Amino acid sequence: MSAESRGTPPPALIGRALSQAVQAARTSPDARSGRAVPGLMPSTEDAEHALGRFFDARLRLVATPADEPARRALEDAIYTLCVLMAEPSAHAAVVAAVQYTET
């Protein structure tokens, strides 16, 4: 922020402060405080519905691998699960949703 447009580095004190601010922003709140912070979780019904859409879309794609709408439906179901369960990968989202709905 304070560097010139030619790429001149900022003064050391400002550089350290910016580095610490970026590191703090990248660290999750629970890691900063040392305690677990409950996240916003979907209703069990929403998680079950999203899982149902995922399993239906997966079966449809297995039955007709060349079906483009089936592939898009599976990708949409995976994306929905990732967002609902706050997981970055499809596998982690499905596992988290199954565990969440079983409890």
PAGUBA-622032 format. One record per atom (N, C-alpha, C, O): residue number from 1; residue in one letter; atom name; z, y negated, x negated. Coordinates in steps of 0.02 Angstrom, whole numbers. Layout:
<pts>
  num  residu  atome      c3      c2      c1
  NUM       A     CA       Z       Y       X
...
</pts>
This chain:
<pts>
  num  residu  atome      c3      c2      c1
    1       M      N       0      60     -41
    1       M     CA       0       0       0
    1       M      C       0     -63     -43
    1       M      O     -33    -112     -26
    2       S      N      36     -61     -97
    2       S     CA      40    -121    -138
    2       S      C      -9    -120    -195
    2       S      O     -15    -169    -232
    3       A      N     -45     -64    -204
    3       A     CA     -94     -60    -258
    3       A      C    -155    -102    -240
    3       A      O    -171    -111    -182
    4       E      N    -188    -126    -291
    4       E     CA    -249    -164    -280
    4       E      C    -305    -117    -259
    4       E      O    -299     -57    -266
    5       S      N    -358    -146    -233
    5       S     CA    -413    -105    -210
    5       S      C    -449     -70    -268
    5       S      O    -486     -22    -256
    6       R      N    -438     -91    -329
    6       R     CA    -469     -59    -387
    6       R      C    -431       2    -410
    6       R      O    -450      34    -459
    7       G      N    -377      20    -375
    7       G     CA    -340      81    -392
    7       G      C    -285      71    -443
    7       G      O    -261     119    -472
    8       T      N    -264      10    -453
    8       T     CA    -209      -3    -499
    8       T      C    -145      25    -468
    8       T      O    -130       9    -411
    9       P      N    -108      65    -505
    9       P     CA     -47      94    -476
    9       P      C       5      40    -461
    9       P      O       8     -12    -495
   10       P      N      46      52    -411
   10       P     CA      99       3    -395
   10       P      C     153       4    -448
   10       P      O     156      51    -488
   11       P      N     196     -46    -449
   11       P     CA     253     -44    -496
   11       P      C     295      19    -485
   11       P      O     296      47    -430
   12       A      N     329      41    -538
   12       A     CA     366     104    -537
   12       A      C     416     108    -480
   12       A      O     421     159    -447
   13       L      N     453      55    -469
   13       L     CA     504      55    -416
   13       L      C     473      65    -347
   13       L      O     499     103    -306
   14       I      N     418      31    -335
   14       I     CA     384      38    -270
   14       I      C     352     107    -265
   14       I      O     354     138    -212
   15       G      N     324     131    -320
   15       G     CA     294     198    -319
   15       G      C     345     252    -303
   15       G      O     330     298    -265
   16       R      N     406     247    -332
   16       R     CA     458     296    -317
   16       R      C     479     292    -244
   16       R      O     489     343    -211
   17       A      N     486     231    -219
   17       A     CA     507     223    -149
   17       A      C     454     251    -102
   17       A      O     471     284     -52
   18       L      N     391     239    -116
   18       L     CA     337     267     -74
   18       L      C     336     342     -78
   18       L      O     327     376     -28
   19       S      N     346     369    -138
   19       S     CA     347     442    -147
   19       S      C     404     474    -107
   19       S      O     395     525     -75
   20       Q      N     463     443    -110
   20       Q     CA     520     469     -72
   20       Q      C     508     464       3
   20       Q      O     527     509      40
   21       A      N     477     410      26
   21       A     CA     463     402      97
   21       A      C     413     455     121
   21       A      O     420     483     175
   22       V      N     362     468      80
   22       V     CA     313     519      99
   22       V      C     346     588     100
   22       V      O     334     627     146
   23       Q      N     387     603      51
   23       Q     CA     422     667      50
   23       Q      C     468     675     110
   23       Q      O     471     729     140
   24       A      N     504     623     128
   24       A     CA     548     626     187
   24       A      C     509     636     251
   24       A      O     531     673     295
   25       A      N     451     605     255
   25       A     CA     409     614     315
   25       A      C     381     684     319
   25       A      O     370     710     374
   26       R      N     368     715     262
   26       R     CA     340     783     262
   26       R      C     393     837     273
   26       R      O     375     893     289
   27       T      N     456     820     265
   27       T     CA     510     868     274
   27       T      C     530     870     347
   27       T      O     540     817     378
   28       S      N     538     929     374
   28       S     CA     557     935     445
   28       S      C     628     910     456
   28       S      O     669     912     410
   29       P      N     642     886     516
   29       P     CA     709     859     530
   29       P      C     764     910     518
   29       P      O     818     891     493
   30       D      N     754     973     534
   30       D     CA     806    1023     525
   30       D      C     819    1036     451
   30       D      O     876    1051     431
   31       A      N     767    1031     409
   31       A     CA     777    1041     337
   31       A      C     815     981     306
   31       A      O     854     990     260
   32       R      N     803     921     333
   32       R     CA     837     862     307
   32       R      C     911     864     324
   32       R      O     953     847     282
   33       S      N     928     885     384
   33       S     CA     997     883     406
   33       S      C    1035     946     388
   33       S      O    1097     946     387
   34       G      N     999    1001     373
   34       G     CA    1032    1063     357
   34       G      C    1055    1102     418
   34       G      O    1091    1151     411
   35       R      N    1034    1081     477
   35       R     CA    1053    1118     538
   35       R      C     991    1129     581
   35       R      O     941    1094     574
   36       A      N     996    1178     623
   36       A     CA     939    1194     667
   36       A      C     934    1142     722
   36       A      O     984    1123     754
   37       V      N     874    1120     734
   37       V     CA     861    1072     788
   37       V      C     818    1108     839
   37       V      O     762    1128     824
   38       P      N     843    1116     901
   38       P     CA     802    1151     950
   38       P      C     740    1111     967
   38       P      O     743    1050     979
   39       G      N     683    1144     968
   39       G     CA     620    1111     984
   39       G      C     608    1113    1059
   39       G      O     643    1148    1096
   40       L      N     559    1077    1080
   40       L     CA     540    1078    1150
   40       L      C     500    1141    1162
   40       L      O     446    1150    1133
   41       M      N     524    1184    1205
   41       M     CA     491    1248    1217
   41       M      C     460    1248    1287
   41       M      O     485    1214    1332
   42       P      N     405    1285    1296
   42       P     CA     373    1288    1362
   42       P      C     415    1330    1409
   42       P      O     459    1367    1388
   43       S      N     400    1325    1473
   43       S     CA     434    1369    1520
   43       S      C     410    1440    1507
   43       S      O     356    1451    1481
   44       T      N     451    1488    1526
   44       T     CA     433    1558    1517
   44       T      C     369    1574    1556
   44       T      O     327    1613    1532
   45       E      N     362    1545    1614
   45       E     CA     303    1557    1655
   45       E      C     239    1532    1621
   45       E      O     188    1566    1623
   46       D      N     243    1474    1589
   46       D     CA     185    1447    1553
   46       D      C     167    1492    1494
   46       D      O     108    1505    1481
   47       A      N     217    1515    1458
   47       A     CA     204    1559    1401
   47       A      C     174    1625    1424
   47       A      O     128    1651    1393
   48       E      N     200    1653    1479
   48       E     CA     172    1715    1506
   48       E      C     100    1706    1529
   48       E      O      58    1749    1518
   49       H      N      86    1649    1562
   49       H     CA      19    1635    1585
   49       H      C     -29    1629    1525
   49       H      O     -84    1657    1527
   50       A      N      -8    1594    1473
   50       A     CA     -51    1586    1414
   50       A      C     -62    1654    1380
   50       A      O    -117    1668    1357
   51       L      N     -10    1695    1376
   51       L     CA     -19    1762    1348
   51       L      C     -67    1804    1389
   51       L      O    -109    1839    1362
   52       G      N     -61    1799    1455
   52       G     CA    -107    1835    1499
   52       G      C    -179    1814    1488
   52       G      O    -224    1856    1485
   53       R      N    -191    1749    1481
   53       R     CA    -258    1724    1468
   53       R      C    -284    1750    1401
   53       R      O    -342    1768    1395
   54       F      N    -239    1752    1351
   54       F     CA    -259    1777    1285
   54       F      C    -279    1850    1288
   54       F      O    -332    1869    1264
   55       F      N    -237    1892    1319
   55       F     CA    -252    1963    1321
   55       F      C    -314    1977    1364
   55       F      O    -354    2021    1346
   56       D      N    -323    1941    1419
   56       D     CA    -383    1949    1460
   56       D      C    -446    1930    1421
   56       D      O    -496    1966    1422
   57       A      N    -443    1873    1386
   57       A     CA    -501    1851    1347
   57       A      C    -516    1898    1290
   57       A      O    -574    1910    1274
   58       R      N    -464    1925    1259
   58       R     CA    -474    1973    1204
   58       R      C    -509    2036    1229
   58       R      O    -555    2062    1198
   59       L      N    -486    2062    1286
   59       L     CA    -518    2122    1315
   59       L      C    -590    2108    1333
   59       L      O    -634    2150    1323
   60       R      N    -603    2049    1361
   60       R     CA    -671    2030    1381
   60       R      C    -716    2026    1319
   60       R      O    -773    2049    1322
   61       L      N    -691    1998    1265
   61       L     CA    -732    1993    1204
   61       L      C    -743    2060    1171
   61       L      O    -797    2073    1144
   62       V      N    -693    2104    1174
   62       V     CA    -702    2171    1146
   62       V      C    -755    2209    1186
   62       V      O    -794    2247    1157
   63       A      N    -757    2199    1251
   63       A     CA    -805    2234    1293
   63       A      C    -876    2208    1282
   63       A      O    -924    2246    1286
   64       T      N    -883    2143    1269
   64       T     CA    -948    2112    1259
   64       T      C    -946    2065    1200
   64       T      O    -940    2004    1209
   65       P      N    -950    2091    1139
   65       P     CA    -943    2050    1079
   65       P      C    -993    1992    1072
   65       P      O    -977    1942    1041
   66       A      N   -1052    1998    1101
   66       A     CA   -1102    1946    1095
   66       A      C   -1095    1892    1149
   66       A      O   -1134    1844    1150
   67       D      N   -1046    1898    1193
   67       D     CA   -1037    1851    1248
   67       D      C   -1005    1786    1223
   67       D      O    -945    1784    1208
   68       E      N   -1045    1733    1219
   68       E     CA   -1021    1669    1193
   68       E      C    -965    1639    1237
   68       E      O    -916    1615    1209
   69       P      N    -971    1640    1303
   69       P     CA    -916    1614    1344
   69       P      C    -851    1653    1334
   69       P      O    -796    1625    1338
   70       A      N    -856    1718    1320
   70       A     CA    -796    1758    1307
   70       A      C    -764    1737    1242
   70       A      O    -703    1734    1237
   71       R      N    -805    1723    1192
   71       R     CA    -778    1699    1128
   71       R      C    -743    1632    1136
   71       R      O    -690    1621    1108
   72       R      N    -775    1587    1173
   72       R     CA    -744    1521    1185
   72       R      C    -679    1528    1224
   72       R      O    -631    1491    1211
   73       A      N    -677    1573    1272
   73       A     CA    -616    1584    1312
   73       A      C    -560    1609    1267
   73       A      O    -502    1588    1275
   74       L      N    -576    1654    1220
   74       L     CA    -525    1679    1174
   74       L      C    -501    1623    1128
   74       L      O    -441    1616    1117
   75       E      N    -547    1583    1102
   75       E     CA    -527    1527    1058
   75       E      C    -483    1477    1096
   75       E      O    -435    1451    1068
   76       D      N    -500    1464    1159
   76       D     CA    -460    1418    1199
   76       D      C    -390    1446    1212
   76       D      O    -340    1410    1208
   77       A      N    -386    1511    1226
   77       A     CA    -321    1542    1238
   77       A      C    -279    1541    1175
   77       A      O    -218    1530    1178
   78       I      N    -310    1553    1118
   78       I     CA    -273    1552    1054
   78       I      C    -248    1481    1040
   78       I      O    -190    1472    1021
   79       Y      N    -291    1432    1050
   79       Y     CA    -270    1362    1039
   79       Y      C    -211    1344    1084
   79       Y      O    -163    1313    1061
   80       T      N    -215    1364    1147
   80       T     CA    -160    1350    1194
   80       T      C     -95    1381    1170
   80       T      O     -43    1349    1172
   81       L      N     -98    1443    1148
   81       L     CA     -38    1477    1123
   81       L      C     -10    1442    1061
   81       L      O      51    1434    1054
   82       C      N     -54    1422    1016
   82       C     CA     -31    1387     955
   82       C      C       5    1323     973
   82       C      O      56    1307     943
   83       V      N     -22    1285    1020
   83       V     CA       9    1222    1040
   83       V      C      75    1235    1077
   83       V      O     126    1204    1062
   84       L      N      75    1282    1124
   84       L     CA     135    1296    1162
   84       L      C     192    1320    1118
   84       L      O     250    1300    1128
   85       M      N     176    1363    1070
   85       M     CA     228    1393    1029
   85       M      C     240    1356     964
   85       M      O     282    1375     924
   86       A      N     202    1302     952
   86       A     CA     208    1261     892
   86       A      C     200    1304     829
   86       A      O     239    1298     782
   87       E      N     150    1345     829
   87       E     CA     135    1389     772
   87       E      C      66    1373     745
   87       E      O      21    1358     784
   88       P      N      56    1376     679
   88       P     CA      -9    1358     651
   88       P      C     -62    1413     652
   88       P      O    -121    1398     643
   89       S      N     -42    1474     663
   89       S     CA     -91    1529     662
   89       S      C     -89    1568     728
   89       S      O     -38    1568     763
   90       A      N    -145    1600     743
   90       A     CA    -150    1639     805
   90       A      C     -99    1695     806
   90       A      O     -64    1705     856
   91       H      N     -94    1732     752
   91       H     CA     -47    1788     749
   91       H      C      24    1765     761
   91       H      O      61    1794     801
   92       A      N      45    1713     725
   92       A     CA     113    1687     733
   92       A      C     125    1663     804
   92       A      O     180    1672     831
   93       A      N      75    1631     835
   93       A     CA      83    1606     903
   93       A      C      91    1663     953
   93       A      O     133    1659     998
   94       V      N      51    1715     945
   94       V     CA      56    1772     991
   94       V      C     123    1807     983
   94       V      O     156    1823    1033
   95       V      N     143    1818     921
   95       V     CA     208    1851     909
   95       V      C     265    1809     938
   95       V      O     310    1835     970
   96       A      N     263    1744     926
   96       A     CA     315    1700     952
   96       A      C     316    1699    1028
   96       A      O     370    1699    1058
   97       A      N     258    1699    1059
   97       A     CA     255    1698    1132
   97       A      C     280    1764    1161
   97       A      O     316    1763    1212
   98       V      N     262    1819    1131
   98       V     CA     287    1884    1155
   98       V      C     363    1887    1148
   98       V      O     397    1908    1195
   99       Q      N     389    1867    1092
   99       Q     CA     462    1867    1082
   99       Q      C     496    1820    1130
   99       Q      O     549    1836    1157
  100       Y      N     466    1762    1141
  100       Y     CA     495    1712    1186
  100       Y      C     497    1737    1258
  100       Y      O     546    1725    1293
  101       T      N     445    1770    1280
  101       T     CA     443    1794    1350
  101       T      C     486    1856    1360
  101       T      O     505    1870    1417
  102       E      N     500    1892    1307
  102       E     CA     541    1952    1314
  102       E      C     616    1938    1314
  102       E      O     656    1981    1332
  103       T      N     635    1878    1293
  103       T     CA     706    1861    1291
  103       T      C     730    1829    1355
  103       T      O     789    1812    1361
</pts>
